[in-house]
Amino acid sequence: MLAELHVELVAADRKVWTGEANIVVARTVSGDVGIMPGHQPLLSVLEFGPVTIRTADGPVVALVHGGFISFSDNKLSILAEIAELADEIDVERAERELEVAKAEADAQAEVKAAARLRVATGTY
C-alpha cells in the first residue's frame, strides 16, 4: 500500500474536495510543486492554474484562482479564492468565453478561458 497524505481543497465559499492522495501537483509563485507524503513543511502562494490530486481511484483535477497551499504533518491544505473541479466546468460555456476573449483581444481573459477549457477537457 502506498503512503498517502490527507488533502483538503477549500474555496472561499465552500469545501471543494477532501480525501487521501498519493501526490498533489500545484502551480505556485515559485513554480510547480509536487507534494508527496513525508514532504518538508511548505507554505506558498498559489498561482492561477490546475491542481492535480492523484488518488488511488484516479486523478481529481481543479482549476484554482489564487490562494495558498500549506503542508505539514502529512496534511495538505489548499485554500483558494475560487476553485472549480474539472467536472463542474461547462465545456460549451468555456469555449464561448474563449471565443469572446479572442474577439475582444483580451489576453488575460483568453488565458483564463483557455485554462478552464483545458482543465474541463483533461488536456492540461
C-alpha positions in Angstrom: 0.0 0.0 0.0 1.3 3.4 -0.9 1.7 6.1 1.7 -1.0 8.8 1.5 -1.5 12.4 2.6 -4.7 14.0 3.7 -5.8 16.8 1.3 -8.4 19.5 1.7 -9.3 21.8 -1.2 -11.3 24.7 0.1 -12.6 27.8 -1.8 -13.8 31.0 -0.1 -17.4 29.8 -0.4 -17.2 26.0 0.1 -15.3 22.9 0.8 -14.5 21.6 -2.8 -12.8 18.3 -2.1 -11.3 16.3 0.7 -9.7 12.9 0.8 -6.5 10.9 0.6 -3.9 11.3 -2.1 -0.5 9.9 -3.2 0.7 13.2 -4.7 -0.6 16.7 -5.4 0.8 19.0 -8.1 0.0 22.7 -8.0 1.3 25.9 -9.5 2.9 28.3 -7.0 4.5 31.7 -7.4 7.9 29.8 -7.2 6.9 27.3 -9.9 5.1 24.0 -10.0 5.4 21.9 -6.8 4.6 18.2 -6.2 3.7 17.2 -2.7 4.0 13.6 -1.6 3.7 12.0 1.9 6.7 13.0 4.0 7.4 16.2 2.1 9.0 19.0 4.0 6.6 21.6 5.5 5.6 24.1 2.9 3.6 27.4 2.8 3.3 29.1 -0.6 1.1 31.4 -2.7 -0.9 29.7 -5.4 -0.9 30.9 -9.0 -4.0 30.7 -11.3 -3.8 27.2 -12.7 -4.7 23.5 -12.4 -4.2 21.5 -9.2 -3.9 17.7 -9.8 -4.7 15.4 -6.8 -3.7 11.8 -7.6 -5.8 9.4 -5.6 -6.0 5.6 -5.6 -9.2 6.0 -7.6 -7.6 8.2 -10.2 -6.9 11.9 -10.5 -9.0 14.8 -9.3 -8.3 18.0 -11.2 -9.4 21.5 -10.2 -8.7 25.0 -11.5 -7.8 27.4 -8.8 -7.8 31.2 -9.0 -5.1 32.1 -6.5 -4.8 31.3 -2.8 -2.4 29.4 -0.6 -1.1 25.9 -0.2 0.2 24.6 3.1 1.7 21.2 4.0 2.6 19.9 7.5 2.4 16.5 9.2 1.1 14.8 6.1 -1.8 17.2 5.8 -2.2 19.4 2.7 -4.5 22.4 2.7 -5.3 24.2 -0.5 -7.1 27.5 0.3 -8.2 29.0 -3.0 -10.1 32.2 -3.7 -12.1 30.3 -6.3 -11.8 26.6 -7.2 -13.6 24.6 -9.9 -13.4 20.9 -10.2 -12.9 19.8 -13.8 -16.3 18.1 -13.9 -18.0 21.3 -12.7 -16.8 23.4 -15.7 -19.2 23.7 -18.5 -17.2 23.0 -21.7 -19.5 24.9 -24.1 -19.5 28.0 -21.8 -15.7 27.8 -21.6 -15.5 27.6 -25.4 -17.8 30.6 -25.8 -15.7 32.6 -23.2 -12.5 31.8 -25.1 -14.1 32.9 -28.4 -15.3 36.2 -26.8 -11.9 36.8 -25.2 -10.1 36.3 -28.6 -12.6 38.5 -30.4 -12.1 41.3 -27.9 -8.3 40.7 -27.9 -8.4 40.4 -24.1 -5.2 38.4 -23.4 -5.9 37.9 -19.7 -9.4 36.6 -20.3 -8.1 34.4 -23.1 -5.5 32.8 -20.8 -8.2 32.1 -18.1 -10.8 30.8 -20.6 -8.2 28.5 -22.3 -7.1 27.2 -18.9 -10.7 26.4 -17.9 -11.2 24.6 -21.2 -8.0 22.6 -20.8 -9.0 21.5 -17.3 -12.5 20.7 -18.3 -11.4 18.5 -21.2 -8.4 16.9 -19.5 -5.8 18.5 -21.8 -4.0 20.5 -19.1 
